[in-house]
Amino acid sequence: MKDWLFGFLMHFHGPAAYVGVLFVLITCGLGVPLPEDVPLISGGWIIARGGNLPLMIATGLAGILIGDSIIFRAGSTYGLRLLETRLGKHIPGERVARTIALFEKHGPKFIILARFVPGLRAVTYFVAGTTGVPYWKFLTYDGIAACVSAPAWVYLGWYARRHRMLSKVWAWSAQAQLATLGIVAGLIVLWLIAAAVRRRKKRKAAALALVLPPVRAVEGLRVPLQRSQTERRRG
C-alpha cells in the first residue's frame, strides 16, 4: 500500500501535487484504510525538487481537518438515526449512555489520542459527532494533534529528498507508528487501572456507609451518655 500510494502521488507535478495530497488526505479522513503519513511524506518529497514547504504543510493540515470534519458531521447528522435502525437497536442503551458520559468527561483526550491511531480515527470522530461534542471543541483538539503530525511528516519527506534517504525515512515512520501505538496502549492501560481503583474505593466507601452509623447520630448519643455518667458519679 505504501509503495503504491507513493507511486501514485509521484505522477502529480506542480500545483497538481498539492491537490493530489489534499485529495488523498481527505480520503484517509473518511475512514479509508490508507496510512496518513505516506501522503504527507510524499508531499514533502515532491516539493523538495521545486515547491513551497509551508504551502505543502498547510495543504496537509487542510486535508486532515476537512476529512475529519466530514466524518464528524456524518456522526452528528446520521449517528442517532443509525441507533434507530435494526442494527442500532442491538446496541444496549446503557452502552450508549456510558459512551456519551465518557466523551463529556474525556472527549478532548480521546480526540487527540485517536489522531495517532489509524484504526480508531474515523470511529472516534464519528462517535464524537454522535454524542454531541461541540464542533469548535472537536476542531480545536483535532487541530492541535494535526499540527504535531502534519508538519513533522511533510518536513521529513522534504528532508529525505534533500539527503537521499527515503528508505531510512520509511523505517523511521514505521518505528514512530509502533512507538505511538505503544504509548497510546500504555496510557489506555493506566487509565483503565486508575478507573478500576476509583470504582473499588467508591464501593468500599458505600459498604462502610451501610455498616457504620452516621457521624451525627453517634455524636448525638455522646451528650446523654456523658450526662448519665455525671449523674452516677454525683449519686
C-alpha positions as CSV (number, residue, x, y, z in Angstrom):
1,M,0.0,0.0,0.0
2,K,2.8,2.4,0.9
3,D,4.7,1.9,-2.4
4,W,1.5,2.1,-4.5
5,L,0.4,5.3,-2.8
6,F,3.8,6.9,-3.1
7,G,4.0,5.9,-6.8
8,F,0.5,7.3,-7.4
9,L,1.4,10.7,-5.9
10,M,4.6,10.8,-7.9
11,H,2.5,11.4,-11.0
12,F,1.4,14.8,-9.8
13,H,3.6,17.8,-10.6
14,G,3.5,21.5,-9.8
15,P,0.1,22.7,-8.4
16,A,-1.4,19.3,-9.0
17,A,0.8,17.9,-6.3
18,Y,-0.9,19.9,-3.6
19,V,-4.3,18.8,-5.0
20,G,-3.3,15.2,-5.0
21,V,-2.0,15.2,-1.4
22,L,-5.2,17.1,-0.3
23,F,-7.4,14.5,-2.1
24,V,-5.7,11.5,-0.5
25,L,-5.7,13.0,3.0
26,I,-9.4,13.7,2.8
27,T,-9.9,10.1,1.7
28,C,-7.9,9.0,4.7
29,G,-10.1,11.0,7.0
30,L,-13.2,9.3,5.7
31,G,-12.1,6.0,7.1
32,V,-10.5,4.5,4.0
33,P,-7.6,2.3,5.3
34,L,-4.8,4.4,3.9
35,P,-1.7,5.4,6.0
36,E,-1.8,9.1,6.7
37,D,1.9,9.5,7.0
38,V,2.5,8.3,3.4
39,P,0.8,11.2,1.5
40,L,2.4,13.7,3.9
41,I,5.9,12.3,3.4
42,S,5.2,12.0,-0.3
43,G,4.1,15.7,-0.4
44,G,7.3,16.8,1.3
45,W,9.4,14.6,-1.1
46,I,7.6,16.2,-4.2
47,I,8.1,19.8,-3.2
48,A,11.7,19.3,-2.3
49,R,12.5,19.3,-6.0
50,G,10.8,22.6,-6.5
51,G,7.9,23.7,-4.4
52,N,6.8,25.5,-1.3
53,L,7.3,23.7,2.0
54,P,4.9,25.9,4.1
55,L,2.2,25.6,1.5
56,M,2.5,21.8,1.5
57,I,2.3,21.8,5.3
58,A,-0.8,24.0,5.1
59,T,-2.2,21.6,2.4
60,G,-1.6,18.6,4.7
61,L,-3.3,20.3,7.6
62,A,-6.3,21.3,5.4
63,G,-6.7,17.8,4.1
64,I,-6.6,16.2,7.5
65,L,-9.1,18.7,9.1
66,I,-11.5,18.5,6.1
67,G,-11.6,14.7,6.1
68,D,-12.0,14.6,9.9
69,S,-14.7,17.3,9.8
70,I,-16.7,15.3,7.2
71,I,-16.8,12.1,9.3
72,F,-17.6,14.2,12.4
73,R,-20.5,15.9,10.6
74,A,-21.7,12.5,9.4
75,G,-21.8,11.4,13.1
76,S,-23.7,14.5,14.2
77,T,-26.2,14.2,11.3
78,Y,-26.8,10.5,11.0
79,G,-25.4,8.9,14.2
80,L,-28.7,9.0,16.2
81,R,-30.6,7.8,13.2
82,L,-28.3,4.7,13.0
83,L,-29.2,3.9,16.6
84,E,-32.9,3.7,15.5
85,T,-32.2,1.2,12.7
86,R,-32.4,-2.5,13.1
87,L,-28.6,-2.7,13.6
88,G,-28.6,0.1,16.1
89,K,-31.3,-1.5,18.2
90,H,-28.9,-4.2,19.1
91,I,-26.7,-1.7,20.9
92,P,-27.7,-1.5,24.6
93,G,-28.9,1.9,25.7
94,E,-26.6,1.6,28.8
95,R,-23.6,1.4,26.5
96,V,-24.7,4.4,24.5
97,A,-25.2,6.4,27.7
98,R,-21.8,5.3,29.0
99,T,-20.1,6.4,25.8
100,I,-21.8,9.8,25.9
101,A,-20.7,10.2,29.5
102,L,-17.1,9.3,28.7
103,F,-17.0,11.8,25.8
104,E,-18.4,14.5,28.0
105,K,-15.7,13.9,30.5
106,H,-12.7,12.7,28.4
107,G,-13.7,13.9,24.9
108,P,-10.6,16.0,24.2
109,K,-8.3,13.2,25.3
110,F,-10.0,10.7,23.0
111,I,-9.9,13.1,20.1
112,I,-6.1,13.8,20.5
113,L,-5.2,10.1,21.0
114,A,-7.3,8.9,18.1
115,R,-5.3,11.3,15.8
116,F,-2.3,9.0,16.2
117,V,-4.1,5.6,15.9
118,P,-5.2,5.0,12.3
119,G,-7.8,2.3,13.1
120,L,-9.6,4.5,15.6
121,R,-9.7,7.9,14.0
122,A,-12.8,7.6,11.9
123,V,-14.8,5.6,14.6
124,T,-13.8,8.1,17.3
125,Y,-14.6,11.2,15.3
126,F,-18.0,9.7,14.2
127,V,-18.9,8.9,17.8
128,A,-17.8,12.4,18.8
129,G,-20.3,13.8,16.4
130,T,-23.0,11.4,17.5
131,T,-22.5,12.2,21.2
132,G,-22.9,15.9,20.7
133,V,-19.3,17.2,21.1
134,P,-19.3,20.8,20.0
135,Y,-17.7,21.2,16.6
136,W,-15.4,24.0,17.8
137,K,-14.0,21.8,20.6
138,F,-13.5,18.9,18.2
139,L,-11.8,21.1,15.6
140,T,-9.6,22.7,18.3
141,Y,-8.2,19.4,19.8
142,D,-8.0,17.6,16.4
143,G,-6.2,20.7,15.1
144,I,-3.7,20.6,18.0
145,A,-2.9,17.0,17.2
146,A,-2.7,17.6,13.5
147,C,-0.3,20.5,14.0
148,V,2.1,18.0,15.5
149,S,1.9,15.2,12.9
150,A,1.4,17.0,9.6
151,P,4.4,19.4,9.7
152,A,6.6,16.6,11.1
153,W,5.8,14.2,8.3
154,V,6.0,16.8,5.5
155,Y,9.3,18.1,6.7
156,L,10.6,14.5,7.0
157,G,9.7,13.9,3.3
158,W,11.4,17.1,2.3
159,Y,14.5,16.2,4.3
160,A,14.6,12.7,2.8
161,R,14.8,14.0,-0.7
162,R,17.4,16.6,0.1
163,H,19.6,14.0,1.8
164,R,18.7,11.0,-0.4
165,M,17.5,8.8,2.5
166,L,13.9,7.9,1.7
167,S,14.3,4.2,2.8
168,K,15.5,5.4,6.2
169,V,12.6,7.8,6.5
170,W,10.1,5.0,5.8
171,A,11.8,3.0,8.5
172,W,11.6,5.9,10.9
173,S,7.9,6.3,10.1
174,A,7.2,2.6,10.9
175,Q,9.1,2.9,14.1
176,A,7.3,6.1,15.1
177,Q,3.9,4.4,14.4
178,L,4.8,1.5,16.6
179,A,6.1,3.7,19.4
180,T,3.0,5.8,19.2
181,L,0.7,2.7,19.4
182,G,2.8,1.6,22.4
183,I,2.4,4.9,24.2
184,V,-1.3,5.1,23.5
185,A,-1.8,1.5,24.6
186,G,0.1,2.3,27.8
187,L,-1.9,5.4,28.5
188,I,-5.2,3.4,28.0
189,V,-4.0,0.7,30.4
190,L,-3.1,3.3,33.0
191,W,-6.4,5.0,32.6
192,L,-8.3,1.6,33.0
193,I,-6.3,0.8,36.1
194,A,-7.0,4.2,37.6
195,A,-10.7,3.9,36.8
196,A,-10.8,0.4,38.4
197,V,-9.1,1.8,41.6
198,R,-11.6,4.7,41.8
199,R,-14.5,2.3,41.4
200,R,-13.1,0.0,44.1
201,K,-12.7,2.9,46.5
202,K,-16.3,4.0,45.9
203,R,-17.6,0.5,46.6
204,K,-15.6,0.4,49.8
205,A,-16.9,3.8,50.9
206,A,-20.5,2.7,50.1
207,A,-20.1,-0.5,52.1
208,L,-18.7,1.4,55.1
209,A,-21.6,3.8,54.9
210,L,-24.0,0.9,55.2
211,V,-22.2,-0.7,58.2
212,L,-21.2,2.4,60.2
213,P,-23.9,4.7,61.8
214,P,-23.9,8.3,60.7
215,V,-21.4,10.5,62.5
216,R,-24.1,13.0,63.6
217,A,-26.1,10.2,65.2
218,V,-23.0,9.0,67.1
219,E,-22.2,12.5,68.3
220,G,-25.8,13.0,69.4
221,L,-25.6,10.0,71.7
222,R,-22.4,11.2,73.4
223,V,-24.2,14.0,75.2
224,P,-26.8,11.9,77.0
225,L,-24.2,9.3,77.8
226,Q,-21.9,11.9,79.4
227,R,-24.9,13.2,81.4
228,S,-25.8,9.8,82.7
229,Q,-22.2,9.2,83.7
230,T,-22.0,12.5,85.6
231,E,-25.3,11.8,87.5
232,R,-24.0,8.4,88.6
233,R,-20.8,10.0,90.0
234,R,-22.9,12.6,91.9
235,G,-25.1,9.8,93.3
